[in-house]
Amino acid sequence: MIRYALKCGEDHSFESWFKSADAFEALKSAGMVTCPDCGSDRVEKTLMAPGVQSSRKKAAAPAPMPTAPEGALTNAPDPKLAEAIQTLRDHVEKNSDYVGTKFAEEARAMHEGDTPHRPIYGEAKAEEAKKLIEDGVPAMPLPFIPRQKTN
């Protein structure tokens, strides 16, 4: 696993783990690496200091990586914020239909009256989300990645 410091086109900084450098490039090319703040898929790697240990620390056993419960938010800056986001996630998943990458299509069809209204959530590329907002289709980014999209 490799951790990258990333920055989107809107200048939001964040970090994420990838199986390999090739995996990062493949996911980025497919538009699947998105900013958690704005949803932009214009994401680039930024400079990051490597985790280097001094020779004295090498002798000591490395501390085990902490584990979090499945679906827990591990990089949230504030435990209360993480709890609030988790509560929102649970509510959305319990009360909405996951439509995956067809979110923009489904939201537009409901807005235009082609399909019955129902609560949905899923993924949309940044340009699709922008077009929905420009066209007055009610949609908003969620502060979490759907479980179906996580490893």
Secondary structure as UniProt FT lines:
FT   STRAND          2..8
FT   TURN            9..10
FT   STRAND          13..18
FT   HELIX           21..29
FT   TURN            30..31
FT   TURN            36..38
FT   STRAND          43..45
FT   HELIX           55..59
FT   TURN            70..71
FT   HELIX           79..95
FT   STRAND          97..100
FT   TURN            101..102
FT   HELIX           103..111
FT   TURN            112..113
FT   STRAND          120..122
FT   HELIX           126..134
FT   TURN            135..136
FT   HELIX           147..149
//
